[in-house]
Amino acid sequence: MNTRFLRNIGLVLTIVLVAGCANSPFYHRQVMAGQVVQASIEGPVIVCIGEPGGAEVGQVLSAYRVEFRKDVVEEGESYWARKWVGKVRINGIIDEHFATAGVVEGHVLKNDIVALER
């Protein structure tokens, strides 16, 4: 079997597993934690905090965007790079998995990743 076929099988299995456990605690802690699930110009940013106690009101989180880059590596290879895009501040906790936040700096979009500043 060629590697492309095996890679496609792996991708399909991953999608099936992730879709099947989207509401499980594991999914929120390990897969979605830190993901911006909603962002608009006028409304709040909604982030997945991963688990109870995963965020506190007032915390500032740095926001990153994952970008696909092909221009800096050899032909046929590629990689993902994290690019800093701004900061958000947690305004409120919605439930054990989600929180609202406001953009403090930059431009944050849906599917960006947020992480607590160190």
N, C-alpha and C positions, 0 to 999 in steps of 0.2 A: 504494500500500500504506500502511496506517496504521502509526503508530509502535508501537502495542502488538504487532502481528504481527511487526514487525522485531525488537523487543526480545525476544519469545519465541523467535524463530529464533536470535538471538545467545546466549540463555541455553542453549538445547539444544546448540548447537555448543560452547560453553564446557564444559558438562558432559561431552560426548563426549570432548573433547580432554583434560580433566583426568583422567577415568576411564582413558583409554588410556595415560596416562603417569604413573600414580600411583607406580610404583616407579622412575622415572627420577631421576637426580641433579638435573636441572632442577627437577622437582616438589618435591623435598625442600629445595632451596636457595631457590626462589622462591615456592612456594605454601604449603608446610607449615612452613617455618622459624619456630620460636617457638610453635607450636600445642601446647596440652596435649592429648595423645591418650588419656590415662587419668588418672583421679583418683577416689579413694575415701576415705572417712573413715579406714579402718584401713590402707590400703595406700599405697605410694609414688605420687607423681605421675610420669608419664612425659611427657617433652617431646621434640618434634622439634627437634634442634639444627641441622638443615639440611645440614651437611656435616662432613667430618672437621675437627677442630680448632675446631669451632663453639662448644664449651663446655669448661670446665675444672672439675674438682672444687673445690668451695668457693665458686664464683661465686654471687652473689645476683642473682636476676632479679625484676623487678617484674611482677606479673600484672594483666592488664586483661581486662575483659569488654566485648564489643561489644554495644550495645543499640540497638534500633530505637526512635526517638523520633518522635512525630508531634504532641505537644502544644505544641511551641514554634515551629512554623512555620505558614505560611498553609495554608488548606484545600487538600487535594490534594497537598501536598508532604510529604516526610519526609526523615529523614537518620539515619545511624548515628553513635553516639557511643561513645567509649572511656571506660570507668569503671574506676578503680583498684580492685582487689579483694584485693590482698595481695602477699606476697613468697614466693619459693621459693629454696632453696639446692641447687645441684647436688651430689648425693651420689656418683654414679658414672656412668660412660660405658658404655652397653650395647653400642653399635656405632657405625659412622660416621654414623648418622642420629639415634639416640635416646639419651637420658640419663634417669637416675632423679633425682628431687628430693624434698625434704621441705618441707612448708609451714612457713615461719618466722613468718608473720603473715597474718591474714585467712582467707578461705575461697575456695579455688581449685577450679574445676570443669572437667570435660572441655570442650574447645572454647574455653577461655580462651586468651589470648595472653600469652606471656612475653617480656620484653626485658631485656637487660643494663642494670643501673642505671648511670647516668653520673655 
